Amino acid sequence: MIKSIIFDLGKVIVPFDFNRAYERMSAHSGLPITEIRSRLIKSDLFRTFETGSIEPGEFVTQVCSLLDFTIEYKEFCEIWSSIFFPETLVSAALLESLSRNYRLVLLSNTNAIHFEMIRENYPLLRHFHEFVLSFEVGAMKPSPVIYRKAVEAAGCKPEECLFFDDIGENIEGARGEGLDGVLFLGAKQLDMELRARGILDGLGS
């Protein structure tokens, strides 16, 4: 019996595209988007920032140095957070309905800059009972550590947790820890998966 529903954030709740930020960085640095992407990936800055190994200010300084441009911290944060689209993939109404009968947990590989922006601009996050964030727990999916933190936040057994993520590797990691993991393919498929488990029964969805 499912008691908690755990959702990934990016491309499950909120859609994003890093090219939106890369384009604006390109205008500042003069580097092509492909070079910006390559330098960032090779630097391992994503992992260090999303595991909380460096503070936001240091991250901004290192990225600017890596990409050969200078910018104020506030403007960098605005550019860095421009990857997100305003319309969500899951409705606030569905989350609100689910939250009445299930413990909702947000489980995300994210960083301090992005999550601050998300909390300020996406009111539907208020329907989650707990947030398990990589930069706060020091581990990223598909590490077993972060799934165990999510189960702890859910307050039930792993097999009583239903987890949605858009990345297959993360789903396999969750299943390895005993969670019911489902690859997220869109709102209609989400609805089907919830109905198949009887989760929407009586919710009016």
N, C-alpha and C positions, 0 to 999 in steps of 0.2 A: 504493500500500500504506500503510495507516494504521500509524503508529508511536507516536502520542501521542493521548490522549483528554483533551480540555479541557472541564471542567464549570464552568458558572456555579454560584454558591452559593445565593442566595435564590430560592426557589420551583422549584429544580431539585434541590438536595441537601436544603436545610432550608426548610420552609414558614414563612411569616410573614404577619402582618397588623398594620399600623401602628395600626389602631384600638385594639388592645389597650393600646398605650402612650398614645394620645390620651385614652382613657377615664380613665386614672389621672392624666394631666396636668390633665384637666378638673376632677377632684376637688380638685386643689391650687389651680388658678387661678380656678375658677368660670366659665371660658369654655366655651361649647359646643364639641363636637368639630369641627364644621364651621368654626368660627372659628379653632381651633388649627391645623387643617390648612391653612386659607387663609393665615394669617400665616406659617407656616413655609415654604410654597411661594413666597410672594411675597418672602420675605427672602433667598432663594438660599443659606441656611445649609447645606442638604443638599449642594449642589455644592461649596461651599468646604470643608466638613468631609470629604467623601468624596474630594477631591483633595489632602487633606493641607495645605490652605492655612492652616488654623488648628489649634491644639492642642486636645486634648479639654477641658481646663479652660476655655479661652476659649469654646469652643463651648457648654459648659454655662452659662456666665455669660450669653452672648448669648441663648440660648433662654429662660432664666429671665426675663431682662429683657423679651424680646419677648412673653412670655405672662403677665407680671405676677405672678410668684410666686417664692418663695425656697425652696431645698431644698439639702440637703447633696450634695456631689459623688457620694458612694457610692450614695445612694438614687436620685439621678437616673440613674446608670448602670444600676441595677437596673430602673428603670422603662423606660428607653430600650431595654433589651435584652429586655423582656418581650414584644416583638413575635413572637418565635420560638416555634414549637411543638416539643414534645419529640420527636415521631416524625418520622423523616426520610423523604423521598420516594424515595431510592435506598438500597438496603441496604448495610450494611458488608460483607456477604459478597460482593456483586457487585464492589464497589470493590477488595476484597482480591484477588479472582480476576483482575481486570483489571490490577492493579498488577504482577502477576508477569510479564506479557508486554508491557505498554504503559506508557509514561511518562505518569503522571496529573498534570495541572496544574489547579489551581483558579484560575479567572479571575473576579474579583468587583469590582463597584462596591460598596464598603463603607467603613467607617470604623474608627478605632482602638478605640472603645468596643465596637462590635458584634463585631469580630473577636476581641478578647480573650475575650469571653464565649463565642463559638462554639468557640474552641480549648479552652476549659476544660470545655465541656459536651457536645461531640460527638466522641467518641473516633474515629469513622470517618475523621476528617480525617488521621489518621496514615498512611492509605494513599496520600495524595497525595505526589508527589515534590517538587513546587514549588507555591508560592503566588504569584500575580500579583494584587496588590491595588491598587485605585485610589488609596487614600490614601498608599501607599508609592511608586507610580510617577508620581503627579501627573497622571494622566489617567484619564478614565472611558470606558467603552463608550458609544457606538460610535466613539470616536476611534481612528484608525489606530494611534496610538502604543501603546495598551495591547495591541492584538492582536500587534503586532510584539514587544512584551515577552514575550507568551505563547509565541509561536513560538520566541523565543530560549530561554525556559525549557524548552520541549519538546525542544530540541536536534535538530530535524529541519526539513525543508522545510514551508512552509505547507500544501501539498497533501497532506502526510502527517499532518496534524492534523485530528481530528474534534472539532467543537465543539458543545456543547449549551447552549442558553439559552432562557428562556421568553419573551423579548421579540423580536418580529420585526425591529425596527430593529437590534438587536444582532447578529442572525444575518446581516442584509444587510451590516453593517459587516465582519463576519468574512469573508464570501464575497468582499467587495471586496478583502480582503488575501490571497485565495487559499486560505482554509481551507474545509474541508467542513463547512458550518454546518447544523445541524438544529434546528428549533424543538421544544423539549421540551413534550410534552403529557401525560406521565405515565409510570409505570414500565413498563407493557405496551408502549407505543409505543417507549420506550427500548430495551427488549429486542428488538423487531422491527427497529429501525434497526441495532443491533449485529449481529444475526443476518444481516441483509441484506448486511453487509460482511464476513461470515465471522469477526467478532471473537470471538464466543462459542464457536467451534469448538475443542474440546479443553479448554475451561475448566471443563466440568462444570456449566454454568449452564443 
